[in-house]
């Protein structure tokens, strides 16, 4: 259904610079080998070198992302790559992170132009000299004494930055005079403060052509040689106007702009959002001024230029991933819409847009028929003026959700963020939407980010958002499982084109979609869990019978019995089993609900029972059950476990037991079931599995990568929603008591403290609390280190450790409980290192009912019964 203009990602010409041998210890070995050697006239590299670069950068983004942005940045002359403004506070507090990021760019042959200030340092020096800093309208009043101090300070800070870069193997050229020509801004009001009138680009070009990063100060000169002070933001803006770079980067300790709720603003598309933003009550003071100044800057620059406000440690992620790292601001494009073909100025242009990158036998005739279809049916098209992106949606009707019938995007559409704008518009106008994509789409992650849920079958993926009714989701999944993409009927243009190709004289070449924008989104490799707050349902169907399933017939689903089905965890597991293609829930046991019908399970009618240990023994002896799930409170599982043991005697049948309580987590004859940290082979061979605790799962995943680097006891401050206290009334699930409150409990010796310490092999302190929200846990973990480390070092350790883990996501910011609620994984972030470099604070979030219980249980069941680990799990 969906198609886009494929990008020819060329290896591209790069400037190569001949350099004398330098010390390069700070640059990764792969990148030292990947260094570019050049003359001032051409940048060249071979494919193997480019491959090493792409492989190294893939630690922060996908290979497709890295290739796309490398091609983009190398498509312009070196001085047009990026202007980076560095504030004085960055030079003081984040110099090493800044230089490491710049060293990486230098290693891959990219030469940003750096301009820095030193405002905080200047304030300190003036105060020490007995001079009180003065500001008028936010501009520093500069007299002769202030200018002299500033001049000396700027030269020293410039030298410090250059020397630090040289230590990391980076040639850097200080450009401290003759770069900016200026007049007095208002001599009577501000004194020796300049208004830049021109920029001398020649020294910058010469430095880059000779293989040096240009490092500028924000000092200017008048025609008669008087030095003037200039605000570094102003200098960076004028430098950008002169160079017209692809990126203008403002480095900030905060890492971006924030909205009224304290959430980082991922992206601002000025053409669409500026007026609305400026009307908001929370857009005031510094935020308002910054947005206004950036708009004024971008209005004078090419539309492809964007501004990013980011933390210095996130420079690579900002430049080489779709998700970025801070706040992206660009002009974007305004969207147009149409509800009839007559509203399009030129139907031939529309046909060309619909057919681009979809050429094949009878393609034009197919598009003509598709337009006839649109004439007879309601639709709404969304597109930008140049039609770099076009989406057609068929509205909801006859009980069916709205359908995204086609989407086509050009490279220019990606770079101006039109696709992301279109999806924003779709969400506003269509509360529910369904669409399909081929499973091998290299940008599948982009669609996972836009969707609330998905299901994969026979090479295709169906996505949806806004469908929160479980019955509707189940019916949608059944329709797709039965009919595949054909369920969307004639609205699906791509299916029409593929049918035409199949019936033609020659088969159409496989379509390569490259839906990518500079959309701000999490880095995703499909399928992984993402950031939407709604529950999603995803099944990775396994058309083949499981291999190695213990004594279960390969011609039928695994037979499941759930004891303790009344609780929150049991209910979540029931919902998961209902969508699992290879498991069948045969028995559910609950003393309170015995005799009533099980709700929420649609594969068969199941009646609650009150199974006794004797019933369990006899069922095991007959071989009725392949897996027993015990979702009971701590301390009451033993009779049922012993009943299974007794039933196994004299029988060839041997079921799997998964216990969700803490009863067997310290029993070495049981397998501890945390697949991300425990050998998955051990779990596949296990018949009795102790499911980890919710607190314990998040704490272990949050600490494990740093166990070799521990310099003392980690302390975990954990806060859980009240569902963790179960359904039995108690002060810990009394909402009236929890309102405007937080309740600490088990301040020492909590069983999860013992569990985490035992599994990690290191003593851990754990202090649990319960709060008024229903589900979700947040851990703030303080970890002493045995050596000095940076935030970047630590985050890289976590990214390496959890690479490929579909249910663990490493993020930059501290994760939030509201973003993990209803999700099936763990988010880990924060990575804030104190000034000593020997203590880090890591944050982790988990849904206590899902990955903290039911989801993890299903992982263990899949592995032990011979299915794919994520079968039936809503991996988002």
C-alpha positions in Angstrom: 0.0 0.0 0.0 2.7 2.4 0.9 5.5 3.6 -1.3 8.2 6.3 -1.3 11.0 7.6 -3.4 14.0 5.4 -2.7 17.2 7.2 -2.1 20.3 6.3 -4.0 22.8 6.6 -1.1 26.0 7.2 -2.8 29.4 6.6 -1.2 29.9 10.3 -2.1 33.0 12.3 -2.6 34.7 13.5 0.6 37.4 16.0 1.2 40.6 14.2 2.1 43.2 16.0 4.1 46.8 15.0 4.3 47.9 15.2 7.9 51.1 14.6 9.8 51.0 11.7 12.2 49.3 12.6 15.5 48.5 11.0 18.8 45.0 9.6 18.3 44.3 7.6 21.5 41.0 9.2 22.0 39.6 8.1 18.7 38.1 4.6 18.3 40.3 2.2 16.5 37.9 1.6 13.7 37.7 5.3 13.1 41.4 5.8 13.2 41.6 3.3 10.3 38.7 5.1 8.6 40.4 8.5 8.6 40.1 10.5 5.4 43.3 11.6 3.6 42.7 14.5 1.3 43.7 17.5 -0.8 41.9 20.8 -0.7 40.0 20.0 -3.9 38.2 16.7 -3.4 37.0 14.5 -0.6 37.3 10.8 -1.4 36.8 7.6 0.5 36.4 3.9 -0.5 33.5 1.7 0.3 35.3 -0.3 2.9 36.2 2.8 4.8 32.6 4.0 4.6 31.4 0.7 5.8 33.6 0.9 8.9 32.1 4.4 9.6 28.6 3.2 9.1 29.2 0.2 11.4 30.6 2.4 14.2 27.9 5.0 13.9 25.3 2.3 14.0 25.7 2.2 17.7 23.6 5.4 17.9 21.2 4.7 14.9 20.3 2.3 12.2 22.5 1.6 9.2 19.9 3.3 7.0 19.9 6.4 9.2 23.7 6.6 9.3 24.0 6.2 5.5 21.4 8.8 4.8 22.9 11.5 7.0 26.4 10.8 5.9 25.3 11.2 2.3 23.4 14.4 3.2 26.3 16.0 5.1 28.9 15.1 2.5 26.8 16.4 -0.3 27.8 20.0 0.5 31.1 21.8 0.9 32.8 21.2 4.2 32.1 24.7 5.7 28.4 24.2 5.0 28.1 21.1 7.2 27.3 22.7 10.5 27.8 25.7 12.7 28.0 24.8 16.4 27.7 27.4 19.1 29.3 26.5 22.4 28.4 28.4 25.5 30.8 29.2 28.3 29.1 26.8 30.7 29.7 24.0 28.2 33.4 24.8 28.2 33.5 24.7 31.9 31.4 21.6 32.7 31.3 19.5 29.6 34.6 20.1 27.8 35.6 16.5 27.6 32.2 15.3 26.2 32.3 18.2 23.7 35.7 17.3 22.5 34.9 13.6 22.3 31.9 14.4 20.1 33.9 16.8 17.9 36.7 14.2 17.6 34.2 11.7 16.3 33.0 14.1 13.6 36.5 14.9 12.7 37.3 11.2 12.4 34.5 10.7 9.9 35.6 13.6 7.8 33.1 16.2 8.9 34.3 19.7 9.9 31.8 21.8 11.9 32.6 25.5 12.4 32.8 26.2 16.2 32.1 29.6 17.8 32.2 29.9 21.5 31.4 32.4 24.3 32.5 32.5 27.9 29.7 34.5 29.7 29.7 32.6 33.1 33.5 32.7 33.3 33.5 36.4 32.5 30.9 37.1 35.2 33.1 35.3 37.8 36.3 37.2 36.8 34.5 40.5 36.9 33.1 39.9 40.3 36.6 38.8 41.5 37.9 42.1 40.2 35.2 44.0 42.0 33.2 44.8 38.9 29.5 44.0 39.0 28.3 42.8 35.6 25.7 45.0 34.1 23.1 44.1 31.5 20.6 46.2 29.6 17.8 44.3 27.8 19.8 41.1 28.2 22.9 42.5 26.6 26.1 43.0 28.6 27.2 46.6 29.0 30.9 46.5 28.0 33.3 49.2 29.1 37.1 49.2 28.4 37.9 47.2 31.6 35.2 44.6 30.9 36.4 44.2 27.3 40.0 43.7 28.4 39.0 41.0 30.8 36.7 39.4 28.2 39.4 39.6 25.5 42.0 37.8 27.7 39.4 35.3 28.9 38.1 34.4 25.4 41.7 33.8 24.1 42.4 31.5 27.0 39.1 29.6 26.6 39.8 29.3 22.9 43.3 27.9 23.6 41.9 25.5 26.2 39.4 24.1 23.7 42.0 23.8 20.9 44.5 22.1 23.2 41.9 19.6 24.4 41.0 18.8 20.9 44.6 18.3 20.0 44.9 15.8 22.9 42.2 13.8 21.2 44.0 13.7 17.9 42.0 16.6 16.3 43.7 19.4 14.4 42.1 22.6 15.5 42.7 26.1 14.2 42.1 29.1 16.6 40.5 31.9 14.7 40.4 34.8 17.2 40.8 37.9 15.1 39.6 39.3 11.8 36.6 37.0 11.5 33.7 39.4 12.2 33.4 43.0 11.1 31.0 45.1 13.2 29.6 48.5 14.0 28.7 49.7 17.4 25.3 48.3 18.4 24.6 51.4 20.5 27.7 52.9 22.0 25.9 55.2 24.5 23.7 52.3 25.8 25.9 49.3 25.7 29.4 50.6 25.2 31.9 48.4 23.3 29.3 45.9 22.0 29.2 45.2 18.3 26.6 44.5 15.6 28.1 42.2 13.0 28.0 43.6 9.5 30.1 40.9 7.7 31.8 37.6 8.1 35.2 36.7 6.7 34.8 33.2 5.4 38.2 32.8 3.9 40.1 31.7 7.1 37.4 29.2 7.8 37.6 27.7 4.3 41.4 27.6 4.5 41.4 25.9 7.9 39.0 23.2 6.7 40.9 22.7 3.5 44.1 22.1 5.5 42.3 19.6 7.8 41.6 21.8 10.8 38.5 22.4 12.7 38.0 26.2 12.9 37.5 27.5 16.4 36.1 31.1 16.6 35.6 33.5 19.5 32.6 35.9 19.6 34.8 39.0 19.2 34.4 41.5 16.4 36.3 44.5 15.0 35.3 47.8 13.6 36.7 49.2 10.4 39.3 51.1 12.4 40.4 48.1 14.4 38.4 48.6 17.7 37.6 45.2 19.3 33.9 44.8 20.2 32.1 42.3 22.3 29.4 40.2 20.6 27.0 37.8 22.1 28.0 34.3 21.0 24.4 33.4 19.9 24.4 36.5 17.7 27.8 35.5 16.3 26.7 32.0 15.6 23.6 33.3 13.7 25.6 35.7 11.6 28.1 32.9 10.8 25.2 30.7 9.8 23.8 33.4 7.5 27.2 33.7 5.8 27.9 29.9 5.5 24.3 28.6 5.0 25.0 25.3 6.7 22.7 22.3 6.8 22.7 22.4 10.6 23.0 25.1 13.2 23.6 23.6 16.7 23.2 25.3 20.0 24.8 23.3 22.8 22.9 23.5 26.0 23.2 21.9 29.4 19.5 21.3 29.5 19.6 19.6 26.1 16.6 21.3 24.5 13.5 23.4 25.0 10.8 22.3 27.4 7.0 22.6 27.4 4.7 23.6 30.3 4.8 20.1 31.7 8.5 19.9 31.8 8.7 17.6 28.8 11.4 18.2 26.2 9.9 19.5 22.9 11.1 17.1 20.3 10.5 19.2 17.2 9.1 22.5 16.1 8.0 23.0 12.5 7.7 26.7 12.3 5.5 27.0 9.2 2.9 24.9 10.9 3.3 25.6 14.6 4.9 29.0 15.1 1.7 31.1 15.6 0.2 28.4 17.8 3.3 28.1 19.9 3.7 31.9 20.4 0.1 32.0 21.7 0.7 29.5 24.5 1.0 31.0 28.0 4.0 28.8 28.8 6.0 30.1 25.9 7.6 33.1 27.6 10.9 34.6 28.7 13.9 32.8 27.4 11.9 30.1 25.5 9.9 32.7 23.7 12.9 34.8 22.8 14.9 31.7 21.6 12.0 30.5 19.3 11.6 34.0 17.9 15.3 34.4 17.2 15.6 31.0 15.6 12.6 31.8 13.3 14.2 35.0 12.3 17.4 33.2 11.5 15.8 30.3 9.6 13.8 32.8 7.5 17.0 34.0 6.1 18.5 30.5 5.4 17.7 27.8 2.8 14.7 25.7 3.8 16.9 22.6 4.2 18.7 24.2 7.2 17.6 23.3 10.6 18.5 24.3 14.1 19.1 21.9 17.0 19.3 22.6 20.7 21.1 19.7 22.3 23.4 18.5 25.1 27.1 18.3 24.0 27.2 14.5 24.7 24.4 13.9 22.2 25.9 15.4 19.1 26.3 12.1 17.3 22.8 11.1 18.0 21.5 14.4 16.8 23.3 14.4 13.6 23.1 10.7 12.6 19.6 9.5 13.7 16.0 10.3 12.8 15.2 10.5 16.5 17.7 13.2 17.2 18.6 14.1 20.8 17.2 17.5 21.8 14.8 20.0 20.2 14.8 20.2 16.4 13.5 23.5 14.8 13.0 23.8 11.1 10.7 25.8 8.8 9.0 22.7 7.5 6.2 23.0 5.0 2.5 23.8 5.4 0.1 21.0 4.5 -2.7 21.3 2.0 -5.6 18.9 1.7 -8.3 17.8 -0.8 -11.4 15.8 -0.6 -12.1 15.5 -4.4 -10.0 15.2 -7.5 -11.3 18.5 -8.8 -9.4 20.3 -6.0 -6.0 19.2 -7.6 -4.8 21.7 -10.1 -3.3 19.2 -12.4 -4.3 15.5 -12.4 -1.4 14.6 -14.5 0.9 15.8 -11.8 -1.1 13.8 -9.3 -0.7 10.7 -11.4 3.0 11.2 -11.6 3.2 11.5 -7.8 1.1 8.3 -7.3 3.3 6.3 -9.8 6.7 7.5 -8.8 9.0 4.7 -7.7 6.2 2.2 -8.5 6.8 1.8 -12.2 5.9 -1.6 -13.6 3.6 -3.2 -16.2 0.3 -1.4 -16.5 1.2 1.0 -13.7 -0.2 4.0 -15.4 -3.5 2.2 -16.3 -3.7 1.0 -12.7 -3.3 4.5 -11.4 -6.0 5.7 -13.8 -8.4 3.1 -12.4 -7.4 4.1 -8.9 -8.4 7.7 -9.6 -11.8 6.4 -10.9 -12.1 4.6 -7.6 -11.5 7.8 -5.7 -14.1 9.6 -7.8 -16.7 7.2 -6.5 -15.5 7.1 -2.9 -14.9 9.6 -0.1 -11.3 10.3 0.7 -9.0 13.0 2.0 -5.6 13.7 0.6 -2.8 15.4 2.5 0.2 16.9 0.8 2.6 19.8 0.7 2.8 22.4 -2.1 5.6 20.7 -4.2 3.9 17.3 -3.4 7.1 15.9 -1.9 4.7 13.9 0.3 1.2 12.7 -0.4 -1.1 10.6 1.8 -4.6 9.5 0.9 -7.0 8.4 3.7 -10.4 6.7 3.3 -12.6 7.7 6.2 -14.2 5.3 8.7 -17.4 3.7 7.4 -19.7 0.8 8.2 -18.0 0.1 11.4 -14.5 0.0 9.9 -11.7 2.2 10.8 -10.2 4.9 8.6 -7.5 3.5 6.2 -4.3 5.1 5.1 -4.6 4.0 1.5 -1.3 5.3 0.1 1.7 7.4 1.2 4.5 8.5 -1.1 7.5 10.6 0.0 10.5 12.1 -1.9 13.9 12.7 -0.4 13.1 16.4 -0.2 9.9 15.4 1.7 12.0 13.6 4.3 14.5 16.5 4.8 11.7 19.0 5.3 9.8 16.8 7.7 6.6 16.7 5.7 5.9 13.1 6.5 5.9 13.7 10.2 3.6 16.7 9.7 1.2 14.5 7.8 1.0 11.9 10.5 0.4 14.7 13.0 -2.5 15.9 10.9 -3.8 12.4 10.5 -3.9 11.9 14.3 -5.8 15.2 14.7 -8.5 14.3 12.1 -8.7 10.5 12.3 -8.9 9.2 15.9 -8.4 5.7 14.5 -6.3 4.6 11.5 -5.2 1.3 9.9 -2.5 0.7 7.3 -0.1 -2.0 6.1 3.6 -2.3 5.2 5.8 -5.0 3.9 7.7 -6.8 6.7 11.0 -6.3 5.0 10.6 -2.6 4.8 14.0 -1.2 5.9 12.2 1.7 7.7 9.7 -0.4 9.5 10.7 1.2 12.8 9.3 4.5 11.6 5.9 3.0 11.3 6.2 1.3 14.7 6.8 4.7 16.2 3.7 6.1 14.5 1.5 3.2 15.5 -0.1 2.0 18.8 -0.1 -1.6 17.7 0.7 -4.0 14.9 0.5 -7.6 13.8 2.9 -9.5 11.4 1.8 -12.2 9.0 3.1 -13.7 5.8 5.5 -10.9 5.0 3.2 -8.0 5.8 2.6 -5.9 8.9 -0.7 -4.3 9.7 -0.4 -1.1 11.9 -3.1 0.8 13.7 -3.5 3.6 16.2 -6.3 4.9 18.4 -8.1 1.5 18.7 -8.4 1.0 22.4 -11.3 -1.4 22.6 -9.9 -4.9 23.0 -12.7 -6.6 21.0 -12.1 -4.3 18.1 -8.4 -5.0 18.2 -9.0 -8.8 18.3 -11.5 -8.6 15.3 -9.0 -6.5 13.3 -6.3 -9.0 14.0 -8.5 -11.9 13.0 -9.4 -10.1 9.7 -5.8 -9.5 8.9 -4.8 -13.1 9.8 -7.5 -14.5 7.5 -7.2 -12.1 4.6 -3.8 -10.3 4.9 -3.5 -7.0 3.1 -6.5 -7.9 1.0 -8.7 -6.9 3.9 -8.2 -3.3 2.9 -9.8 -4.0 -0.5 -9.5 -1.7 -3.5 -8.3 1.2 -1.4 -4.8 -0.2 -1.3 -3.0 1.3 -4.3 0.1 -0.7 -3.8 -1.8 -4.0 -3.8 -3.4 -3.0 -7.1 0.0 -2.2 -8.6 1.4 -5.5 -7.4 -1.5 -7.4 -8.9 -1.0 -5.6 -12.2 2.7 -6.4 -12.1 2.0 -10.1 -11.4 -0.4 -10.2 -14.3 2.0 -8.4 -16.7 4.6 -9.6 -19.0 7.3 -9.3 -16.4 7.2 -9.2 -12.6 7.6 -5.8 -11.0 10.8 -5.3 -9.1 10.4 -5.5 -5.3 9.6 -2.0 -4.0 12.1 -0.3 -1.8 10.4 2.0 0.6 12.4 4.6 2.4 10.0 6.4 4.6 12.2 8.5 6.6 11.9 12.0 7.8 13.9 14.0 10.3 11.0 13.0 12.6 11.8 13.2 16.3 11.3 9.7 17.5 12.9 7.0 19.5 15.6 4.9 17.7 13.7 1.8 16.7 14.6 -1.4 15.0 11.4 -3.2 14.3 9.8 -4.6 16.2 10.8 -3.0 19.5 8.7 -1.4 22.1 8.2 2.3 21.7 6.8 5.3 23.5 3.0 5.4 23.0 1.0 5.3 26.2 -1.7 3.0 24.8 -1.6 -0.7 25.1 -0.7 -2.4 21.8 -1.2 -5.9 20.5 1.4 -7.5 18.3 1.8 -11.0 17.3 4.8 -12.3 15.4 3.1 -15.3 13.9 4.9 -18.5 13.7 3.5 -20.6 10.9 5.6 -23.6 11.8 4.9 -25.9 14.8 7.3 -25.3 17.7 10.5 -27.3 17.9 11.4 -29.2 21.0 8.2 -28.5 22.9 8.2 -30.9 25.8 5.8 -33.7 25.3 3.2 -31.4 23.7 1.6 -32.5 20.5 3.1 -30.5 17.6 -0.3 -30.6 15.9 -2.1 -28.6 18.6 -1.3 -25.5 20.7 0.3 -25.9 24.1 -2.3 -26.5 26.8 -2.0 -23.9 29.6 -3.5 -23.9 33.2 -3.5 -20.8 35.2 -3.8 -21.0 39.0 -4.5 -17.7 40.6 -6.3 -16.0 37.7 -8.2 -13.4 39.7 -5.3 -11.0 40.3 -4.1 -8.2 38.1 -1.2 -10.3 36.7 -3.4 -13.3 35.9 -5.8 -11.0 34.0 -2.9 -9.5 32.0 -1.6 -13.0 31.2 -5.1 -14.1 30.0 -5.2 -11.2 27.5 -1.7 -12.2 26.2 -2.7 -15.8 25.8 -5.8 -14.8 24.0 -3.7 -13.4 21.1 -1.0 -16.1 21.2 -1.3 -18.3 18.1 0.2 -21.4 19.7 -1.1 -21.5 23.3 -4.5 -22.5 24.5 -5.8 -21.6 28.0 -7.6 -24.8 29.1 -8.1 -24.2 32.9 -8.2 -21.1 35.1 -8.4 -21.5 38.9 -9.8 -19.0 41.4 -11.5 -19.8 44.6 -13.6 -16.6 44.6 -14.7 -16.8 40.9 -15.3 -20.6 40.7 -18.3 -21.4 38.5 -18.3 -18.1 36.6 -17.3 -17.6 32.9 -13.8 -16.3 32.1 -14.1 -12.9 30.4 -11.6 -11.6 27.9 -10.6 -15.0 26.4 -12.1 -15.6 23.0 -10.6 -18.9 21.8 -13.0 -21.1 23.8 -15.5 -20.8 26.7 -13.6 -21.3 29.9 -15.2 -21.6 33.4 -13.3 -20.7 36.5 -12.5 -23.7 38.7 -11.3 -24.1 42.2 -8.5 -26.6 41.5 -7.1 -28.4 44.5 -3.6 -29.9 44.7 -5.1 -33.3 44.1 -6.8 -32.0 40.9 -3.5 -30.7 39.8 -1.7 -34.0 40.5 -4.3 -36.0 38.6 -4.2 -33.7 35.6 -0.4 -33.9 35.5 -0.5 -37.6 35.7 -2.9 -37.8 32.7 -0.7 -35.4 30.7 -3.6 -32.8 30.4 -1.4 -29.7 30.7 1.8 -28.6 29.0 2.5 -25.6 31.2 1.3 -24.6 34.7 1.4 -20.9 35.6 1.2 -20.1 39.3 0.0 -16.6 39.9 -0.4 -16.9 43.6 0.7 -14.8 46.6 4.0 -15.6 48.2 4.1 -18.7 50.4 1.1 -20.6 49.0 2.5 -22.3 45.9 4.2 -25.2 47.5 1.2 -27.6 47.6 0.6 -27.1 43.9 4.2 -27.5 43.0 4.5 -30.8 45.0 1.3 -32.0 43.3 2.9 -31.6 39.9 6.0 -33.4 41.2 3.7 -36.2 42.4 1.8 -36.4 39.1 5.1 -36.8 37.2 6.0 -40.0 39.0 5.5 -43.0 36.8 4.5 -40.7 33.8 6.4 -39.9 30.7 4.7 -36.5 30.6 6.7 -33.6 32.1 5.0 -30.2 32.0 6.6 -26.8 32.6 5.9 -24.8 35.8 6.3 -21.1 35.8 5.9 -19.6 39.3 5.3 -15.9 39.6 5.7 -15.7 43.3 9.0 -15.4 45.2 8.8 -18.9 46.7 11.4 -20.5 44.4 13.6 -17.6 43.3 16.3 -18.6 45.7 16.0 -22.4 45.0 19.0 -23.4 42.9 17.0 -26.4 41.5 14.8 -23.9 39.7 15.8 -21.7 36.8 15.6 -18.0 37.3 13.7 -16.6 34.3 15.1 -13.2 33.4 16.0 -13.9 29.7 18.0 -10.6 29.1 20.4 -11.6 31.9 20.2 -15.4 32.3 21.2 -17.9 29.7 18.3 -18.4 27.3 19.5 -21.9 26.7 19.0 -22.7 30.4 15.5 -21.5 30.2 14.7 -23.5 27.1 15.8 -26.6 28.9 14.0 -25.8 32.1 10.8 -27.4 33.5 10.5 -25.3 36.6 11.0 -21.5 36.2 11.0 -18.8 38.9 9.6 -15.7 37.3 11.5 -12.6 38.7 9.9 -9.9 40.7 8.8 -6.6 39.2 11.0 -4.4 41.2 13.8 -6.9 40.9 13.6 -7.1 37.1 14.0 -3.3 36.6 16.6 -3.0 39.2 18.8 -5.8 37.8 18.5 -4.5 34.2 19.3 -1.0 35.5 22.5 -2.1 37.4 23.8 -5.3 35.6 25.9 -3.5 32.9 27.9 -1.7 35.6 28.5 -4.6 38.0 32.2 -4.9 36.8 32.6 -1.2 37.5 31.0 -1.0 41.0 32.9 1.0 43.5 30.4 0.4 46.4 26.8 -0.6 47.1 24.1 0.7 44.6 21.1 2.2 46.3 17.7 1.8 44.5 14.8 4.2 45.4 11.8 2.4 43.9 8.3 3.7 43.6 5.4 1.5 42.3 1.8 2.1 41.4 -0.7 0.5 43.8 -1.5 -2.5 41.6 1.8 -3.9 42.9 0.0 -4.4 46.3 -2.5 -6.8 44.7 -6.3 -6.9 44.9 -6.6 -7.6 48.6 -7.4 -4.3 50.4 -4.6 -2.8 52.3 -3.1 0.6 53.1 -0.8 0.2 50.1 -3.7 0.0 47.6 -6.0 2.4 49.4 -6.4 5.3 46.9 -7.8 7.7 49.5 -4.7 7.1 51.6 -2.3 7.4 48.7 -3.8 10.6 47.3 -1.3 13.4 47.7 0.9 10.9 49.4 3.7 8.4 49.0 4.1 5.5 51.3 7.5 3.9 52.1 7.6 0.3 53.4 10.0 -2.5 54.1 12.8 0.1 54.4 15.4 -2.7 54.9 15.4 -6.3 54.0 12.7 -6.3 51.3 12.7 -9.6 49.5 13.6 -7.9 46.2 16.7 -6.5 47.8 17.8 -10.0 48.5 16.7 -11.2 45.1 18.6 -8.5 43.2 21.8 -8.9 45.4 21.7 -12.7 44.9 21.3 -12.5 41.1 23.9 -9.7 40.5 26.4 -11.2 43.0 26.8 -7.7 44.6 25.1 -6.2 47.6 22.3 -3.8 46.7 20.2 -1.6 48.9 16.5 -1.2 48.0 13.9 1.1 49.5 10.4 0.6 48.1 7.5 3.1 48.0 4.0 3.0 46.7 2.2 5.9 45.0 -1.3 6.8 43.8 -1.0 5.8 40.2 -2.2 2.3 39.3 0.6 0.6 37.3 4.2 1.2 36.6 7.5 1.4 38.6 10.2 4.0 38.6 13.7 3.2 40.0 16.2 6.0 40.7 19.5 4.1 41.2 22.6 5.7 42.6 25.7 3.6 41.6 29.2 4.2 43.0 31.9 3.5 40.4 35.4 2.1 40.9 36.9 4.5 38.4 36.2 7.8 36.7 33.7 7.5 33.9 31.7 9.9 31.7 28.0 9.8 31.0 28.7 8.9 27.4 31.0 6.0 28.5 28.2 4.6 30.7 25.4 5.0 28.2 27.6 3.2 25.6 28.1 0.3 28.0 24.3 0.0 28.4 23.7 0.3 24.6 26.3 -2.4 24.0 24.9 -4.7 26.7 21.3 -4.5 25.5 21.8 -4.3 21.8 19.3 -6.5 20.1 17.1 -6.9 23.2 13.6 -6.1 22.0 12.2 -5.4 25.4 15.0 -3.2 26.8 15.3 0.3 25.5 18.2 2.6 26.4 17.2 6.2 26.3 19.0 9.5 27.0 16.7 11.2 29.4 15.4 9.8 32.6 12.4 7.7 31.6 8.9 8.4 32.9 6.3 6.0 34.4 3.5 7.4 32.3 5.4 6.4 29.1 6.0 2.8 30.2 2.4 2.1 31.5 0.9 -0.5 29.3 4.2 -1.3 27.6 6.0 -4.7 27.6 9.6 -3.6 28.2 11.9 -1.7 30.3 13.3 1.8 29.7 16.7 2.8 31.1 18.1 6.3 31.0 19.4 9.3 32.9 23.1 8.3 33.2 23.9 11.5 35.1 27.5 11.4 36.4 28.4 13.6 39.4 31.4 16.0 39.3 33.8 13.4 40.7 33.0 11.1 37.8 32.8 8.2 40.2 29.0 8.1 40.8 26.2 7.7 38.3 22.5 7.9 38.7 20.6 5.6 36.4 16.8 5.5 36.1 14.6 2.6 35.0 10.9 2.2 34.4 8.8 -0.9 34.0 5.1 -1.9 33.9 4.9 -4.1 37.0 2.0 -6.1 35.6 3.7 -6.8 32.2 7.4 -7.0 31.8 7.4 -7.1 35.6 5.2 -10.2 35.6 2.9 -11.4 32.7 5.0 -10.5 29.7 8.1 -12.0 31.3 6.1 -15.1 32.2 5.2 -15.4 28.5 8.8 -15.0 27.5 9.7 -17.9 29.7 6.8 -20.0 28.6 7.7 -19.5 24.9 11.3 -20.4 25.5 10.5 -23.5 27.7 7.8 -24.7 25.3 9.9 -24.3 22.2 8.3 -21.2 20.6 10.0 -18.0 19.5 10.7 -15.9 22.6 8.5 -13.0 21.6 5.6 -15.1 20.1 2.3 -13.4 21.1 4.0 -10.6 23.0 3.0 -7.1 22.1 6.5 -6.0 21.1 6.1 -2.3 20.2 
